[in-house]
Amino acid sequence: MFMLNTLCEISPEKLPFTWMGLCLQEPMALVTNWLIAVTSSFLFFQIKKPYSQFRKHWRKFYLYFAISTFFGGIGHLFFNYFDVYGKFPCWIFGIIASYNAGKAMISVNMLTLDLQGKLTKMLVAKGIGLALLAIVTGSFIFIMLDAILSYLIFCLGFGAYYWKKGYDSFKYTVYAIIILFPSIFIFLLKLNPHLWFNKDDLSHVLMFLTIIFFYIGVRKFTKFESQEFTPLN
C-alpha cells in the first residue's frame, strides 16, 4: 500500500512514502523522469530509415536519454538505499546521450571531415573526463557541466550557425536550448516552486519540452539532407 510516511528518517521535503515495506522518496521525480523516458522512447522509433549520420546520432540520443531518465527516476526513488551510487547509471547514459546530440550536430556536411574529427575528439574527451570526475566526487555538477558544454556549444552554437546559413529547421534546435537554459539557474539557485513540484521536477518539464523541439528540428531537416552543403573551413 502506498502512503506518505515521515518515519523513514528521510527529510519531509523529499516526500517520503512506504511501499511494500520500503522507504522511498521523491515520487514526482519518478513521474517526471519516466515521462521523459517514455517520450524519448517514442521519438526514438519515430526516426525512420534511411539513417544519415545526423538522424542516426539523434536516434541514439533519444535511446540513451530514455535509458538515462528511466534510471534517473529509480535513482531518486531508491536514494535511501542506493545513495548517490544509484544515480551513476543516469549520469553515464546522460553523458552518452549528450555526446550523440553533439555528434549529430557536427555530422551534417556543412563541416569538413577534418573539423568533424577534431570536434568528435573534443566530445569524447569532455564526456569521459567529466564522467570520471562526477563518479569520483559523487557530484552532479560535472554532469551539468557536460550538458552545458554539449548543448550550448554544439546544439545552440552550431544550430544558430546553420540557421544563419538559411536552414530554418535548426531554429527549433536553438529554441530547444533556450527552453532548457533556465534549468541551470533553477538548479544553482534551488528554485523550488512547491513541495510537490521542486527544482528537479521543473527542470524535467523543461527537458521534456526540449526533446520535443529537438525532434521537430530533426524531422524538418530530413528533407534537406540530400542536398549538398558548402563545407566550413
Helices and strands as residue ranges (DSSP letters): E 3-4, G 12-14, E 17-19, E 22-24, H 27-46, H 53-77, H 79-82, G 83-87, H 88-106, H 113-137, H 141-148, I 149-157, H 158-164, G 168-170, H 171-180, H 182-188, H 199-221, G 222-224
